[in-house]
C-alpha cells in the first residue's frame, strides 16, 4: 500500500509499504478515504520528538471497513467509520470511566495510545491506503447515511472537533460565559465553534496570523491580533476589566512570538486574561521533554509559569488530550443535524501523493494553509 513515511526531520515520503492487515481477532481493517494533517504531526515532522524513522504518520482518519477479525461483532464490512485518534481497549479502568485518551493497556508502560504518534505505542498511522484498527468494536464510530456527502465534516471527529470541544469542557464553559481562546489554528477554531455551540456570550480568539483570525471572525468570534503582545490587555478591556470567564489554551509548547519560541507565553497570558476564580482548559501539546527547544526550561519539559498569580486569583486549570469517545457521538449528531460544520476550516484537499509538499507549507504556516486533508484514493 502507499503510505506517508517519516524519514527524519522535515523529510516525509510517500512510498510503498507492507499492507496493513488483521493481526488480532478484535482488529478491523479500514480502507482510508480521508486523513488529515494535524498540527501535532508537525512536532514529529520537525524532529522535536523521538519519532522513529520508517513509521507511517497520521492520526486523524476516516474510511470504509474492508475486513473484520473473527472476534468483531458490531462493525461490518462496508461500514463508513471515523476513528478516534486515541486508541482505547474499552475494558481498562480508565476506558470504563470514559478516559479513553489514557487507556492503560493499549500502550504498555504509558497511559495513552494513538495512531502514528511518537511515544504513543507501535501503531501505524492512517496517512496511507489502509489502517489496522485495534479493538475495532470499541474504537470505530459508525457514521450515518450522509457520511459520504459530509465526509469532510465527519473526519474532523477523529481529533480536532472533539479536542476543541474538550478545551471548553476543561475550562468549564457554560451558557453566557465570555471565553478567551489562545490559538486560531484548527483546534482553536474548533474551540471557538464549540464555545458558541455551548452558548457563550462572547468568544475572543488570539493569534498573530491574520488569515486565521479572519476565519475566526467568520465563525462568529472576535479576533485579537497579538502581534504586539498586548492580547491580555485587550481581553481585559473587552470584558470591562473583569477578565474572561473561561480561557482555552490551543497552541502548546511551540508558541511563537515575533519569530521566537516562548513556551510559557500563552499560559501566562491566560492567567492575566481570565478572571479571578475563572477556568482554564489546556489542550495545546506540552511535552515531558524537548531537547530541541531554544528554551532551557522547556528542554526538561518545564515552564516559567506565573503560579503565584494563578493561585492568588483562585483560578482552576485542567489539562490533557481529549478523550475523543466521550464526545464524538454527540458531535457526530450535531453534524448530521446541520448544527455544526467543522469542514469550513479546510483550506486544502489533496491526494496522498502531495502530502510532502503539504507538510512543508503547513509547517511554514504559509498564509491560507489552515487545515489540510488528504485523499489516499484520489
C-alpha positions as CSV (number, residue, x, y, z in Angstrom):
1,X,0.0,0.0,0.0
2,X,1.0,3.6,-0.4
3,X,1.8,5.5,2.8
4,X,3.4,8.6,4.1
5,X,6.6,7.7,6.0
6,X,8.7,9.7,8.4
7,X,12.3,9.6,7.4
8,X,13.8,12.3,9.6
9,X,13.4,15.9,10.5
10,X,11.4,17.7,7.8
11,X,11.6,14.7,5.5
12,X,8.5,12.6,4.7
13,X,8.0,10.4,1.7
14,X,5.1,8.7,0.0
15,X,6.2,5.1,-0.7
16,X,5.1,1.5,-0.9
17,X,4.8,-0.1,2.5
18,X,3.6,-3.6,3.6
19,X,-0.2,-3.7,3.6
20,X,-1.9,-3.1,6.9
21,X,-3.7,-6.4,7.9
22,X,-5.7,-8.0,10.6
23,X,-3.4,-9.1,13.4
24,X,-5.7,-9.9,16.3
25,X,-9.3,-11.3,16.5
26,X,-10.7,-7.9,17.6
27,X,-9.0,-5.9,14.8
28,X,-10.8,-4.1,12.0
29,X,-9.1,-3.2,8.7
30,X,-10.2,0.2,7.2
31,X,-9.7,1.5,3.7
32,X,-8.8,5.1,4.3
33,X,-10.8,7.6,2.3
34,X,-9.8,10.8,4.2
35,X,-6.9,11.5,6.5
36,X,-5.8,14.9,7.9
37,X,-2.5,16.6,8.7
38,X,-2.6,17.8,12.3
39,X,-0.6,20.5,14.0
40,X,0.6,17.7,16.3
41,X,2.1,16.0,13.4
42,X,4.4,18.9,12.9
43,X,6.2,18.3,16.2
44,X,7.3,15.0,14.8
45,X,7.9,16.4,11.3
46,X,10.3,19.0,12.7
47,X,12.3,16.4,14.6
48,X,11.2,17.6,18.0
49,X,10.1,14.2,19.3
50,X,11.6,10.7,19.5
51,X,9.6,9.5,16.4
52,X,11.3,6.5,14.8
53,X,12.2,6.7,11.1
54,X,10.3,4.4,8.9
55,X,6.9,4.9,10.6
56,X,3.7,5.9,9.0
57,X,2.2,9.1,10.2
58,X,-1.4,10.2,10.6
59,X,-3.9,10.0,13.5
60,X,-7.0,11.8,12.0
61,X,-8.6,9.0,9.9
62,X,-11.9,8.0,8.3
63,X,-12.7,5.3,5.8
64,X,-14.7,2.2,4.9
65,X,-14.4,-1.1,6.7
66,X,-12.7,-3.6,4.4
67,X,-12.3,-6.6,6.7
68,X,-13.1,-7.6,10.3
69,X,-11.4,-10.0,12.7
70,X,-13.3,-13.1,13.9
71,X,-13.8,-11.5,17.3
72,X,-15.6,-8.4,15.9
73,X,-19.4,-8.4,16.4
74,X,-20.7,-4.9,15.9
75,X,-18.7,-3.5,13.0
76,X,-19.5,-4.8,9.5
77,X,-17.6,-4.7,6.2
78,X,-18.8,-1.7,4.2
79,X,-19.5,0.5,7.3
80,X,-18.2,4.0,6.9
81,X,-16.3,4.8,10.2
82,X,-14.3,7.6,11.8
83,X,-11.5,6.6,14.2
84,X,-10.7,8.5,17.4
85,X,-7.0,9.4,17.3
86,X,-6.6,7.8,20.8
87,X,-6.8,4.0,20.8
88,X,-8.7,2.5,23.7
89,X,-9.2,-1.1,24.8
90,X,-12.7,-0.4,26.3
91,X,-12.1,-2.5,29.4
92,X,-9.4,-1.0,31.5
93,X,-10.1,1.2,34.5
94,X,-9.7,4.4,32.6
95,X,-11.6,3.4,29.5
96,X,-14.5,2.3,31.7
97,X,-14.6,5.8,33.1
98,X,-14.6,7.3,29.6
99,X,-11.0,8.4,29.8
100,X,-10.0,6.7,26.6
101,X,-7.2,9.1,25.9
102,X,-5.4,7.4,28.9
103,X,-6.0,3.7,28.1
104,X,-3.9,1.6,30.4
105,X,-3.5,-1.5,28.1
106,X,-3.2,-0.3,24.5
107,X,0.3,1.1,25.2
108,X,2.0,-0.8,28.0
109,X,4.1,1.4,30.2
110,X,2.2,4.6,29.4
111,X,-1.3,5.8,29.8
112,X,-2.5,6.5,26.3
113,X,-2.1,5.2,22.7
114,X,-2.5,6.7,19.3
115,X,-2.0,6.0,15.6
116,X,1.3,7.1,14.1
117,X,2.4,9.2,17.0
118,X,5.7,9.4,18.9
119,X,5.6,7.7,22.3
120,X,2.0,6.5,21.9
121,X,2.6,2.9,21.0
122,X,3.7,0.9,18.0
123,X,0.6,1.6,15.9
124,X,0.9,2.7,12.3
125,X,-0.8,5.9,11.2
126,X,-3.5,6.4,8.7
127,X,-1.9,8.6,6.1
128,X,-2.0,5.5,4.0
129,X,-4.4,3.5,1.9
130,X,-5.2,1.1,4.7
131,X,-5.2,1.2,8.5
132,X,-5.4,-1.5,11.2
133,X,-7.8,-0.5,14.0
134,X,-7.2,-2.4,17.3
135,X,-10.3,-3.2,19.4
136,X,-12.4,-2.4,16.4
137,X,-15.9,-2.8,18.0
138,X,-14.9,-0.2,20.6
139,X,-12.9,2.3,18.5
140,X,-14.9,2.6,15.3
141,X,-17.6,5.3,15.2
142,X,-20.2,4.2,12.6
143,X,-21.4,7.2,10.6
144,X,-24.9,8.0,9.4
145,X,-26.3,7.7,5.8
146,X,-25.0,11.1,4.8
147,X,-21.4,10.0,5.7
148,X,-20.1,10.3,2.1
149,X,-21.8,13.6,1.4
150,X,-20.4,15.1,4.7
151,X,-17.1,13.2,4.8
152,X,-15.0,16.3,5.2
153,X,-17.1,17.2,8.3
154,X,-17.1,13.8,9.8
155,X,-13.4,13.3,9.5
156,X,-12.9,16.2,12.0
157,X,-14.5,13.9,14.6
158,X,-11.2,11.9,14.7
159,X,-9.4,14.7,16.7
160,X,-9.8,18.4,16.3
161,X,-13.5,18.9,16.8
162,X,-13.6,16.8,20.0
163,X,-10.3,18.3,21.1
164,X,-11.6,21.9,20.6
165,X,-14.8,20.8,22.4
166,X,-12.7,19.2,25.2
167,X,-10.9,22.6,25.7
168,X,-14.3,24.2,26.5
169,X,-15.2,21.3,28.9
170,X,-11.9,21.6,30.7
171,X,-12.4,25.3,31.0
172,X,-15.9,24.8,32.3
173,X,-17.7,26.9,29.6
174,X,-21.4,27.5,30.3
175,X,-24.1,29.5,28.5
176,X,-23.5,33.2,28.9
177,X,-19.7,32.9,29.6
178,X,-17.1,35.1,28.0
179,X,-14.3,32.9,26.5
180,X,-10.7,33.7,25.6
181,X,-9.1,31.2,23.2
182,X,-5.4,31.4,22.5
183,X,-4.6,29.9,19.1
184,X,-6.6,30.3,15.8
185,X,-5.2,27.1,14.3
186,X,-7.6,24.2,13.7
187,X,-8.1,23.3,17.3
188,X,-8.6,26.8,18.4
189,X,-11.1,27.4,15.7
190,X,-13.0,24.2,16.8
191,X,-12.9,25.5,20.4
192,X,-14.4,28.8,19.2
193,X,-17.2,26.9,17.4
194,X,-17.7,24.7,20.4
195,X,-17.9,27.7,22.8
196,X,-20.6,29.2,20.5
197,X,-22.5,25.8,20.4
198,X,-22.4,25.9,24.3
199,X,-24.0,29.4,24.3
200,X,-21.0,31.6,25.1
201,X,-21.9,35.3,25.1
202,X,-18.6,36.4,23.7
203,X,-15.7,34.4,22.2
204,X,-12.3,36.1,21.7
205,X,-9.6,34.3,19.7
206,X,-6.0,35.3,19.9
207,X,-3.4,34.7,17.3
208,X,-0.8,36.6,15.1
209,X,-1.8,35.1,11.7
210,X,-4.2,37.4,10.0
211,X,-5.7,34.8,7.7
212,X,-6.6,32.5,10.6
213,X,-8.0,35.5,12.6
214,X,-10.2,36.3,9.6
215,X,-11.5,32.8,9.7
216,X,-12.2,33.0,13.4
217,X,-14.2,36.2,12.8
218,X,-16.2,34.5,10.0
219,X,-17.1,31.8,12.6
220,X,-18.5,34.3,15.0
221,X,-15.5,35.1,17.2
222,X,-13.8,38.4,18.0
223,X,-10.3,38.3,16.5
224,X,-7.4,39.6,18.6
225,X,-4.1,40.2,16.9
226,X,-1.3,39.5,19.4
227,X,1.5,40.8,17.1
228,X,2.3,43.5,19.6
229,X,2.0,41.2,22.7
230,X,-0.9,43.0,24.3
231,X,-3.7,40.4,24.0
232,X,-4.3,40.1,27.7
233,X,-4.9,43.8,28.0
234,X,-7.3,43.7,25.0
235,X,-9.3,40.9,26.6
236,X,-9.5,42.8,29.9
237,X,-10.7,45.9,28.1
238,X,-13.3,43.9,26.2
239,X,-14.6,42.5,29.5
240,X,-14.6,45.8,31.3
241,X,-11.6,44.9,33.4
242,X,-13.1,41.7,34.8
243,X,-11.3,39.2,32.6
244,X,-12.8,36.3,30.6
245,X,-14.9,33.8,32.5
246,X,-13.1,31.0,30.7
247,X,-9.8,30.5,28.8
248,X,-8.6,27.8,26.4
249,X,-5.0,27.1,25.5
250,X,-4.9,25.7,22.0
251,X,-1.3,26.4,21.0
252,X,1.1,24.4,23.1
253,X,4.8,24.4,23.8
254,X,5.9,25.7,20.4
255,X,4.2,29.1,20.9
256,X,5.9,31.7,18.8
257,X,6.2,35.5,19.4
258,X,7.9,37.6,16.7
259,X,9.7,34.6,15.3
260,X,10.9,33.3,18.6
261,X,9.5,30.4,20.6
262,X,8.2,31.4,24.0
263,X,6.7,28.2,25.6
264,X,5.2,29.9,28.6
265,X,3.6,32.9,26.8
266,X,0.0,31.6,26.3
267,X,-0.3,30.1,29.7
268,X,0.9,33.3,31.5
269,X,-1.3,35.4,29.2
270,X,-4.3,33.3,30.1
271,X,-3.6,33.8,33.8
272,X,-3.7,37.5,33.2
273,X,-6.7,37.5,30.9
274,X,-9.0,35.2,32.8
275,X,-11.0,36.5,35.8
276,X,-10.3,35.5,39.4
277,X,-11.9,32.1,40.0
278,X,-12.2,31.5,36.3
279,X,-11.4,28.3,34.5
280,X,-8.6,27.5,32.0
281,X,-8.6,24.4,29.8
282,X,-5.3,23.4,28.2
283,X,-5.3,21.1,25.1
284,X,-2.3,22.5,23.4
285,X,0.5,19.9,23.5
286,X,3.2,20.3,26.2
287,X,5.7,17.5,26.4
288,X,7.7,15.9,29.2
289,X,11.0,17.0,27.5
290,X,12.0,18.8,24.3
291,X,15.8,18.7,23.8
292,X,15.4,20.7,20.7
293,X,13.8,23.7,22.4
294,X,15.6,27.0,22.5
295,X,14.2,27.5,26.0
296,X,16.4,25.9,28.7
297,X,13.5,25.1,31.0
298,X,11.4,23.6,28.2
299,X,14.3,21.2,27.3
300,X,13.2,19.5,30.5
301,X,9.5,20.0,29.9
302,X,9.2,22.8,32.4
303,X,7.7,26.3,32.2
304,X,8.4,29.6,33.9
305,X,4.7,29.8,34.9
306,X,3.1,32.6,36.9
307,X,1.8,30.1,39.5
308,X,1.6,32.8,42.2
309,X,-0.7,35.0,40.2
310,X,-2.9,32.0,39.3
311,X,-3.1,30.9,42.9
312,X,-3.9,34.4,44.1
313,X,-6.7,34.6,41.5
314,X,-8.1,31.2,42.6
315,X,-8.2,30.0,39.0
316,X,-8.7,26.4,38.1
317,X,-6.7,24.7,35.3
318,X,-7.4,21.4,33.7
319,X,-5.2,19.8,31.1
320,X,-4.7,16.8,28.8
321,X,-5.6,15.3,25.5
322,X,-9.2,14.8,24.5
323,X,-11.0,11.5,25.3
324,X,-12.5,11.5,21.9
325,X,-15.0,8.8,22.5
326,X,-16.5,10.9,25.3
327,X,-17.7,13.4,22.7
328,X,-17.6,12.0,19.2
329,X,-21.2,10.5,19.1
330,X,-22.9,13.7,20.1
331,X,-20.7,15.8,17.9
332,X,-21.5,13.4,15.0
333,X,-25.2,14.0,15.6
334,X,-24.7,17.8,15.6
335,X,-23.1,17.4,12.1
336,X,-25.9,15.2,10.9
337,X,-28.5,17.7,12.1
338,X,-26.7,20.6,10.3
339,X,-25.9,22.3,13.6
340,X,-22.1,22.1,13.2
341,X,-19.9,22.3,10.1
342,X,-16.3,21.8,11.1
343,X,-15.2,21.4,7.4
344,X,-15.4,25.2,7.0
345,X,-11.8,25.5,8.2
346,X,-10.4,23.2,5.5
347,X,-8.1,25.1,3.2
348,X,-6.6,22.3,1.1
349,X,-7.9,18.9,-0.1
350,X,-5.1,17.0,-1.8
351,X,-4.2,13.5,-2.9
352,X,-1.9,11.5,-0.7
353,X,1.0,11.9,-3.2
354,X,1.0,15.7,-2.4
355,X,1.5,15.2,1.3
356,X,5.2,16.0,1.5
357,X,4.7,19.4,0.0
358,X,1.6,20.0,2.1
359,X,3.7,19.2,5.3
360,X,6.3,21.7,4.2
361,X,3.7,24.5,3.5
362,X,1.7,23.8,6.7
363,X,4.9,23.7,8.8
364,X,5.9,27.1,7.4
365,X,2.5,28.5,8.5
366,X,2.0,29.9,5.0
367,X,-1.0,32.2,4.6
368,X,-4.1,30.2,3.7
369,X,-2.8,26.9,4.9
370,X,-5.2,26.3,7.8
371,X,-6.3,22.6,7.6
372,X,-5.1,20.1,5.1
373,X,-7.0,16.9,4.3
374,X,-5.6,14.0,2.2
375,X,-7.4,11.6,0.0
376,X,-5.5,8.4,-0.4
377,X,-7.9,7.0,-3.0
378,X,-7.7,10.2,-5.2
